[in-house]
Amino acid sequence: MAPFPTAANSREEATLASVANTPYKFGWAFLLAWVFCVFYLATVGNAAGTELSQGSTALQIVFEGLPVFSSVATIALAVALEKRIGSPLRHKAVLYASPLIASLGTPFLSMQMPDPAMECLIFCLAAVSTGAGSGIMWIAWGEYYASIPQDEREIAAPASAVIAALLALASSSMSGWVGMAFAMSMPVISGTCLIWATKEAPLVDAGNSSASRERNADGHALSIRQSIASMGRTLPGIFVACVFVCIAGGFADHAGGAEISAQPVMLAALVFTIALAGAAIMGPRRISIPFFYRWMCPALVAGFGATVVFPGAFGAGVALTTSIAARFSFCLITQMFFARLADSGKITATQAFGWGWIAVHLGDFVGIVILIALSHPLETGALTLDAVAVASIIVLVTATMFVLDDTKSFGGFMDRAAAGGKNGDVAAKTPDSAEEGASILREERTDGHDAAGPTARNADESSERKADTAKEPDVEADGITRAASIGGDNACSTQKTEARTFDEVVASIARASRLTPRETQVFGLLARGRSIPYIRDELVISRETAATHAKHIYAKLDVHSRQELIDLVAREI
């Protein structure tokens, strides 16, 4: 008998081959690395206006916060104008201009000049150009990741984070014009990859997910207020996380005059990022902000605590390491989280990534303001780092409890699904409405690539519609349309009866083939046409475990593909 499951293995191999053969999908790494080189590691040198802002809190805020505010303003404008002009991915001129102005503005962020007024003017222009250029690129890369299959995204995003950490590590050993040239090249490379990606015919109009495009086409895209409200505690959670990540990183500036080497910090952050990327690719996950908080809070608490237990450079170095590692990991998690949020159909990809990165940048800005406000008391001895660290721990833990208690946002929904939903049944995901059914089908179509090709996928879809007609929306030749509302008690009764019939058939075949309880759960999802990534997330198991269960099921049922398995169930209904 041939090895099993050939379909699952071939899909996984096809996904890896697809990502490996399209290196532009890793272009996000260069944008991420540029941010770290310019703003967190100071590869290009100290920011302009350092001497001018001495003794002036207002000037310090301007020089350190203007690039962030420029990015926030650009992203907010893109979100506000989405209904009129659409996604940035649809405008080639924007895609060409954004990386160029970000790159050209980079050297002027640190340019020192004899004339203070001219130095201030040039810095402000550079801050606006880099903030605007990077802001557009953040949204564009997010929308691109939201448009590709989940399987490919879950490889491209973690791999990009690791590449970014490697680039940042390399830049930490550079200085002068070498480091400047290295930093300036990154937005251009990232933009080139993005333009290359949009040249693919199927992705030209993929600025939003399929669900989001439906909303736009129907004129039902959420308003700004509604889109923010729909994210629940996600945005406050992102904001608070970035505030404390920024504060932890700022402890290095108050380490008693001792200089902290960037190489050990970046090496530790690289190892941490590799570990998280490996877990994101191989292990079970419910990518959400509560998921981030569960490990971020203990890590930052350890960083703050180190400044108390080990005063001086060592403690500050630990805090800086946790800050850099948390930033890399946070960018990775949010990039995947926003894409899945866009896939859910709740809001558009522009809204998901736009509001998300606005929360990130505002958190950075507030963290900068707090550090500036604390600098004078720390220098005069009116306040100690120990007191700041203890206060940060208390507020961070309190904020963490607030975020983890979220049950209304997308993150809370994902965590409830991981626990099995209200009824504790994760064997099959039954939609409560036509709209939810459409969302489930869209998710499956997005992440359920089958290496057997278009013909097999069409056959899979046909069999799935036959096996689960009552739970899915109408499907037309040109795509998925919103299902008509099902009214009347008779229609509801028929829907429930067909669902029970399907479950009874699955249970009967499982008993006859002596499937284990877990194999029965996997079998039920496979029979509905669900992919291995979908099953992995639905049952909160690893990819390998899901594939192993599928292998055993294929062997016990004596089938060789998902199509044969679906046909086996369909014949019994």
Secondary structure, 3 states (H helix, E strand, C coil): CCCCCHHHHHHHHHHHHHHHCCHHHHCHHHHHHHHHHHHHCCCCCCCCCCCCCCCCHHHHHHHHHHHHHHHHHHHHHHHHCHHHHCCHHHCHHHHHHHHHHHHHHCHHHCCCCCCHHHHHHHHHHHHHHHHHHHHHHHHHHHHHHHHCCHHHHHHHHHHHHHHHHHHHHHHCCCCHHHHHHHHHHHHHHHHHHHHHHHCCHHHCCCCCCHHHHHHHHHCCCCCHHHHHHHCCCHHHHHHHHHHHHHHHHHHHHHCCCCCCCHHHHHHHHHHHHHHHHHHHHHCCCCCCHHHHHHHHHHHHHHHHHHHHHCCCHHHHHHHHHHHHHHHHHHHHHHHHHHHHHHHCCCCCHHHHHHHHHHHHHHHHHHHHHHHHHHHHHHHHCCCCHHHHHHHHHHHHHHHHHHHHCCCCCHHHHHHHHHCCCCCCCCCCCCCCCHHHHHHHHHHHHHHCCCCCCHHHHHHHHHHHHHHCHHHCCCEECCEECCCCCCCCHHHHHHHHHHHHHHHHHHHHHHHHCCCCHHHHHHHHHHHCCCCHHHHHHHHCCCHHHHHHHHHHHHHHHCCCCHHHHHHHHHHHC
